């Protein structure tokens, strides 16, 4: 692999990680045995809502189901539009 290609791949990887692991990003993990599955397959199971601190995923709250997790992660905001 050429040095130029390696540099392009390195920068692409850094951009991907920067988008994926933004400080404050939240995710919901299904609390079940076995490997994680798509969220819609078990919507009634409890979830652990986690927030990325910049170094590790930190537990925010345990909620009873997918709907509650979505509500916590994406609250409806009131007030003027951001633009």
N, C-alpha and C positions, 0 to 999 in steps of 0.2 A: 504494500500500500504506500502510495506516495506521501510525502510530508504534507503537501497541500490538502490532500484528501483527509488525512488524519486530523489536521487542524479544523477543517470544516465539520467533521464528525464530532470533535470535541466541543466546538462552539454550539452545535445543534443540541448536543446532550445537556450542556449547561442551560440553554434556553428552555428545554423541556423540563428539567428539574426546577427551574425558577418558576415556571407556570404551575407545575404540579404541587410544589411544596411552598406556596405562598404563606407567610406568617398570618395566622388567623383563619386559614381555611378550615372548614369543618367537614366531617364525614360521619356517617352512621354505620356501625358494625352490628350485624345480627348476633344476638347472644344465643348460640346454638352449638351443639356438638358437631364436629366434622368441619370440612372446609367451608369457606364463605361461598354463598351463592348469590345470584342476582336478587336484589331487594324485593322485587315484585313477586317472587316465588313464595315467600313467607311473610306477608304483610302484617300478620297478627302477632308475630313473635316480638319480644322486647328488643330494644336497640340500645347500644352504648353510643352516645354522641361524643365525638372526639374533636379536639381543635389542635392544629399544628402550631407549636410554640416557636418554631424556628429551629428546634433541635430534636423534638420528640412529639408524639401524639399524646395529648393530655385529656383525661376524662373530664367532660363538662357535666353530663347528666345521663342517667339511665331512664329511658322512657318506655312506655308500655307497647308501642307499636310503630309502624312505619309512618303513619299519618302524624303522630306526635313528633317524631324525629324531623319530618319535613317542616312542620310548623316551627320548631325550635331553630332549625338551620336557616330557614327562609321566612323570617317574620314579615308580615305586611307592614309597610311603613306608611304613616300618614303625614300630611303636610305638603308643602309645595314640591313640584317636580324638581329633580336635580339640575335640570338645565335652566 
